[in-house]
Amino acid sequence: MKMAVLGTGAIGSTFAYQLAKAGHEVTAVARGARLDRLREDRAIVLTDGARAPVAVAGTLDPSVPYDLVLVTVLAPQVDSVLPALRQSAARHIMFMFNTFEPLDRLRDAVGAERFSFGFPGGVLAHLIDGKLRRRILPGTTVGDAAWAKVFGAAGIPTVTSADMHGWLRSHAAMVIPLMSIGVVVAHRNAGITWREARRYAAALAQGFHIVRGLGHALEPAVLALFSRLPRTLTTGLLWLMSRTQELRKLGALGAAEPRMLIDMVATAAPHQAAELLAIRP
């Protein structure tokens, strides 16, 4: 198939690499230094030197009837690409990024008949000097079974959710405290205190409560089970996790994304988000 990946950071580059290796015709749409590097390489290049040739463009060509445009820009960047997506002749457009906001605006912008959403929950990736280091685990979730099959065949194990909006909100409620803790421990170079862990556990519980209050079941099912753990146990788990390298690396990515997600939750539930606002990094 003919595909375009709009936003070729670590996640977009991983999908572009895997899809190109699976035999699809992939165009990587990038900007700035990433665009310059891709134009030089004409490929997604791994840190071990493996290459997947791709076409490279600085903008999405609206006349090309792509089978799929995969949009992996960050949520604050999506408005800048919506005009191009609206005009695009693409048959299907899938957005893939962290958000808590309603999805109706994006659906209306590109048309319900070609809209879907996904999340790369199993893709752990970094760009190092323009080269991709990625680890792919199960966990990627999309709202369309046909694309789940395509991604799975390309080496990205993917499952489906009938309520991607609820899945995204559940995921946000889970990762907000983890990201926020990560920012603190990356700066401090030490784990959080037990008292701090109690605050983050309270924010976690509040996030889950808000998601349910907005009419969603927590997804996936394991998250619903996790949400029922006693508060003391949740506190202990967060205290322990704050001492891991994984959370420190997560925090090193910065405070912008947890701040964004907390603000989105506070907008959706303005009188219920005090515990979440209290941990805003």
C-alpha positions as CSV (number, residue, x, y, z in Angstrom):
1,M,0.0,0.0,0.0
2,K,0.9,3.7,-0.3
3,M,1.3,5.3,3.0
4,A,2.5,8.6,4.5
5,V,3.8,9.1,8.1
6,L,3.2,12.7,9.1
7,G,5.6,13.5,12.0
8,T,8.7,11.4,12.0
9,G,10.0,11.6,15.5
10,A,10.9,8.4,17.2
11,I,7.3,6.9,17.1
12,G,6.6,8.0,13.5
13,S,10.0,6.8,12.4
14,T,9.4,3.4,14.0
15,F,6.1,2.9,12.0
16,A,7.7,4.2,8.8
17,Y,10.6,1.8,9.2
18,Q,8.4,-1.3,10.0
19,L,5.9,-0.5,7.3
20,A,8.6,0.1,4.7
21,K,10.4,-3.1,5.7
22,A,7.0,-4.9,5.2
23,G,6.9,-3.8,1.6
24,H,4.7,-0.8,1.7
25,E,5.5,2.4,-0.1
26,V,6.1,4.9,2.7
27,T,6.6,8.7,2.5
28,A,8.1,10.3,5.6
29,V,6.8,13.9,6.0
30,A,9.1,15.9,8.3
31,R,10.4,19.3,9.0
32,G,13.5,21.1,10.3
33,A,16.6,19.1,11.1
34,R,14.8,15.8,10.9
35,L,13.7,16.6,7.3
36,D,17.3,17.5,6.4
37,R,18.6,14.2,7.8
38,L,15.9,12.1,6.0
39,R,16.7,13.8,2.7
40,E,20.3,13.0,3.2
41,D,19.7,9.3,4.2
42,R,16.6,8.7,2.0
43,A,15.8,6.1,4.6
44,I,15.0,5.5,8.2
45,V,18.3,4.3,9.7
46,L,18.6,2.3,12.9
47,T,21.5,2.7,15.3
48,D,22.9,-0.6,14.2
49,G,23.0,0.6,10.6
50,A,20.0,-1.2,9.2
51,R,18.0,0.9,6.7
52,A,14.5,1.1,5.3
53,P,14.3,3.3,2.2
54,V,11.4,5.8,2.2
55,A,10.4,8.8,0.1
56,V,10.8,12.1,1.9
57,A,8.7,15.3,1.8
58,G,8.5,18.5,3.7
59,T,4.7,18.7,3.3
60,L,1.9,16.3,2.6
61,D,0.9,16.3,-1.1
62,P,-2.9,16.6,-1.1
63,S,-3.3,15.1,-4.5
64,V,-1.8,11.7,-3.6
65,P,-4.5,9.1,-2.7
66,Y,-2.6,7.4,0.1
67,D,-4.2,4.3,1.5
68,L,-3.2,5.6,5.0
69,V,-1.8,8.8,6.4
70,L,-0.5,8.1,9.9
71,V,-0.4,11.3,12.0
72,T,2.1,11.1,14.8
73,V,2.7,14.7,15.6
74,L,2.2,15.9,19.2
75,A,-1.3,17.1,20.2
76,P,-0.4,20.8,20.3
77,Q,0.9,20.5,16.7
78,V,-2.2,18.9,15.2
79,D,-4.0,22.1,14.4
80,S,-1.1,23.1,12.1
81,V,-1.6,20.0,9.9
82,L,-5.4,19.8,9.9
83,P,-5.8,22.0,6.7
84,A,-3.5,19.6,4.8
85,L,-5.3,16.6,6.1
86,R,-8.7,18.1,5.3
87,Q,-7.6,18.6,1.7
88,S,-5.8,15.3,1.3
89,A,-7.1,12.7,-1.1
90,A,-6.0,10.0,1.4
91,R,-8.5,7.1,1.9
92,H,-7.8,6.8,5.6
93,I,-6.3,9.1,8.2
94,M,-5.2,7.7,11.6
95,F,-4.2,10.0,14.4
96,M,-1.8,8.6,17.0
97,F,-0.8,10.7,20.0
98,N,-1.5,11.4,23.7
99,T,-4.7,13.3,24.3
100,F,-7.6,13.6,26.7
101,E,-9.7,15.9,24.6
102,P,-12.8,14.9,22.7
103,L,-12.0,13.4,19.3
104,D,-15.1,14.9,17.4
105,R,-13.1,17.9,16.1
106,L,-10.5,15.7,14.4
107,R,-13.2,13.4,13.1
108,D,-15.2,16.3,11.6
109,A,-12.1,17.8,10.1
110,V,-11.2,14.7,8.0
111,G,-14.6,13.0,7.7
112,A,-15.9,10.2,9.8
113,E,-15.6,7.7,6.9
114,R,-11.8,7.9,6.9
115,F,-11.0,8.8,10.5
116,S,-9.5,6.6,13.2
117,F,-7.3,6.9,16.2
118,G,-4.6,4.7,17.7
119,F,-1.9,4.7,20.3
120,P,1.6,3.2,20.1
121,G,1.6,1.7,23.6
122,G,4.1,-1.0,22.7
123,V,6.6,1.2,20.9
124,L,9.6,2.3,22.9
125,A,11.8,4.4,20.7
126,H,14.4,7.2,20.7
127,L,16.3,9.1,18.0
128,I,20.0,9.3,18.7
129,D,21.9,11.6,16.3
130,G,19.2,11.0,13.7
131,K,19.3,7.2,14.0
132,L,16.4,5.2,15.4
133,R,16.7,2.9,18.4
134,R,13.4,1.1,19.0
135,R,12.0,-1.8,21.0
136,I,8.6,-3.1,20.0
137,L,6.4,-4.9,22.5
138,P,2.7,-5.7,22.5
139,G,0.4,-2.8,23.5
140,T,-0.3,-0.8,20.4
141,T,-4.0,-0.2,20.2
142,V,-6.2,1.1,17.4
143,G,-9.8,1.5,16.7
144,D,-9.8,-0.3,13.3
145,A,-9.3,-4.0,13.1
146,A,-8.1,-3.9,9.5
147,W,-5.2,-1.5,10.4
148,A,-4.4,-3.6,13.4
149,K,-3.8,-6.5,11.0
150,V,-1.6,-4.4,8.8
151,F,0.5,-3.1,11.7
152,G,0.8,-6.6,13.1
153,A,2.0,-8.0,9.8
154,A,4.7,-5.2,9.8
155,G,6.0,-6.4,13.2
156,I,4.0,-4.1,15.5
157,P,1.7,-6.3,17.6
158,T,-1.6,-4.4,17.7
159,V,-5.0,-4.9,19.3
160,T,-8.3,-3.0,18.9
161,S,-10.6,-1.1,21.2
162,A,-14.2,-0.3,20.5
163,D,-13.9,2.9,22.5
164,M,-10.6,4.5,21.6
165,H,-11.7,7.7,23.3
166,G,-12.1,5.9,26.6
167,W,-8.9,4.0,26.0
168,L,-7.0,7.2,25.5
169,R,-8.5,8.9,28.6
170,S,-7.8,5.8,30.7
171,H,-4.2,5.8,29.5
172,A,-3.8,9.5,30.2
173,A,-5.1,9.0,33.8
174,M,-2.5,6.3,34.2
175,V,0.5,8.0,32.8
176,I,0.0,11.5,34.2
177,P,1.3,10.6,37.7
178,L,4.1,8.5,36.2
179,M,5.3,11.3,33.9
180,S,5.0,13.8,36.7
181,I,7.0,11.7,39.1
182,G,9.5,11.2,36.3
183,V,10.0,14.9,35.9
184,V,10.7,15.2,39.6
185,V,13.1,12.3,39.9
186,A,15.0,13.3,36.8
187,H,15.6,16.7,38.2
188,R,16.3,15.5,41.7
189,N,18.2,12.3,40.7
190,A,16.5,10.5,43.6
191,G,13.2,8.9,44.2
192,I,10.1,10.5,45.8
193,T,9.3,10.4,49.5
194,W,6.4,8.3,50.8
195,R,4.4,11.4,51.5
196,E,4.9,12.5,47.9
197,A,3.9,9.0,46.7
198,R,0.6,9.4,48.6
199,R,-0.1,12.6,46.7
200,Y,0.6,10.9,43.3
201,A,-1.6,7.9,44.3
202,A,-4.4,10.3,45.1
203,A,-4.0,12.0,41.7
204,L,-4.0,8.6,40.0
205,A,-7.3,7.6,41.8
206,Q,-8.8,11.0,40.9
207,G,-7.9,10.5,37.2
208,F,-9.6,7.1,37.1
209,H,-12.7,8.5,38.8
210,I,-12.9,11.3,36.3
211,V,-12.7,8.9,33.3
212,R,-15.5,6.8,34.8
213,G,-17.5,9.9,35.5
214,L,-17.2,10.9,31.8
215,G,-19.0,7.7,30.9
216,H,-16.1,5.4,30.0
217,A,-15.1,2.0,31.3
218,L,-11.3,1.9,32.1
219,E,-9.4,0.1,29.3
220,P,-7.7,-2.2,29.0
221,A,-9.2,-4.6,31.5
222,V,-6.0,-4.8,33.5
223,L,-6.1,-1.1,34.2
224,A,-9.6,-1.5,35.6
225,L,-8.2,-4.2,38.0
226,F,-5.2,-2.0,38.9
227,S,-7.6,0.9,39.8
228,R,-9.2,-1.3,42.5
229,L,-5.9,-1.8,44.4
230,P,-5.8,-0.5,47.9
231,R,-4.4,3.1,48.1
232,T,-1.5,2.0,50.3
233,L,-0.4,-0.6,47.7
234,T,-0.7,2.0,44.9
235,T,1.4,4.4,47.0
236,G,4.0,1.7,47.5
237,L,4.2,0.9,43.8
238,L,4.7,4.5,42.8
239,W,7.3,4.9,45.5
240,L,9.2,1.9,44.1
241,M,8.8,3.0,40.5
242,S,10.3,6.4,41.2
243,R,13.5,4.6,41.9
244,T,13.8,3.0,38.5
245,Q,15.8,4.1,35.5
246,E,12.8,3.8,33.3
247,L,10.9,6.5,35.1
248,R,13.9,8.7,35.3
249,K,14.3,8.4,31.5
250,L,10.6,9.2,31.1
251,G,11.0,12.3,33.2
252,A,14.0,13.4,31.1
253,L,11.6,14.0,28.2
254,G,10.4,17.1,30.1
255,A,7.3,18.5,31.7
256,A,5.3,19.6,28.6
257,E,3.3,16.5,28.0
258,P,2.1,15.8,31.6
259,R,1.2,19.5,32.0
260,M,-0.7,19.3,28.7
261,L,-2.6,16.2,29.8
262,I,-3.4,17.6,33.3
263,D,-4.8,20.8,31.7
264,M,-6.9,18.7,29.3
265,V,-8.4,16.7,32.2
266,A,-9.0,19.9,34.2
267,T,-10.9,21.4,31.3
268,A,-13.0,18.2,30.9
269,A,-13.7,18.1,34.7
270,P,-13.1,21.6,36.0
271,H,-14.4,21.0,39.5
272,Q,-12.9,17.5,40.1
273,A,-9.2,17.8,39.2
274,A,-7.7,19.4,42.3
275,E,-5.4,16.4,43.1
276,L,-4.2,16.3,39.5
277,L,-3.5,20.0,39.4
278,A,-1.5,19.6,42.7
279,I,1.0,17.3,41.0
280,R,1.3,19.4,37.8
281,P,5.1,19.7,37.2
